[in-house]
């Protein structure tokens, strides 16, 4: 009798494992633009006693077995660069932080294996022509290879309708987490996300109107820029996820 009980238990466990695997496969195969998915974990509620919270991501694009994900909430606040010196995405300190400390804090080794190394385009076509409003024509620097990156202006425009004129854009607004606020994120009760949360401004990787500034999205949802050293900008990571990874 005991042998039969053990055998039945083993069969039930096997069925459960197959079912879970099938469900995870279906999830990765049916993911669509506009979905919100959970992947990785990061401290967000500022209560370290309950552990890290799952990170929610908005699916911006799906193509060729991969998905472009953007964090739904602002996960931290930091300067684009840690000095007042001129910088580009290639040389800025925020890129280093995202691809080192954030990557290792937010994702397990197994999860990191599903995050693709992406050729990041920093060409002139990815930025905004600030000369149209009296700024300088600032180069975006060399292209890079990154796991984690920030959206460019062109990508924010394509996926979130960000323009310099559109200052009533709830689609591109973001609310900072409690931890991001503690880190210095600036937000305004005058502007709300589509979910009704107070919105703050967040960094893009494209250059601003000069060599020591960077582009961003204002709390109203429009294109803006500020000095790269300002540490109140919300960090909203993005990456391409391999939907064919073995972890699914």
Phi, psi and omega in degrees: 000316181299322180298319180295320179298315179297318180296316178298318180298319180295321179295318180297319178297318180298317179298317179299318180295318179296319180297314179298319180296317181296319180296319180293323176297316180297319179302314183290334182273338184253005179301139185224158177302134181098344177293156169247126183234156177255134179202128183076180179210152184202146178294123185230326185269001179064023173241095186286350179289335181260010177079180180285151179262148175301140179273130176265137182233142174267132178278113181268330185203148174224126180199140174050044176075019178220157182230137176270120183246141176232134182300136181291325181244159174284117190273339179202181174223138183195167170282152174296324177221154186267007173223173177277001183291160175299148181203165172230177176303320181301321188256356186284152182289334181293324176298317179298315181297317181296320185268006177234278187294311181298314180305316184279333176284321190270338188228139174290168177302320179295317179295322179299330180294341180266355178268117186285145169281119190251131169290111185264120183276118178243025182290171181303328182294341181274347184254178178260143179277092184288348178296338180293340178237026173093006178272186179268161173270102189254128181288146179275354179088187182288153170294155183229171174240112186225150168276312181247138181211177171256154175294148170276172175299316181299321179289320177296324177292317182292314188266334187234008177061032180283125172223170179286338182269332188280090182257019175230050190251090179291338181298327185259358180284153180220144175261136177281150174286170178301323179291324178295322178295317177299327180282353175116009181299135178263133178217167186225134175288348180285341181233132185239149174285176178298336178272359178090009180270150177298134187258153176231174181268148185224155185283145162250168181272346182290155180290158175270212185276002178205172186289348177241030175229164180223154180283160177200180177245124184290169177296340176280342179104006181259167178291140178212185173206161177203169178299137187296338183279345182298128191262010183262002181287136180285140179259121182235089186293157176219155175195164174261126181259132178280108183285350178260010181298150179298339183290344177268000000 
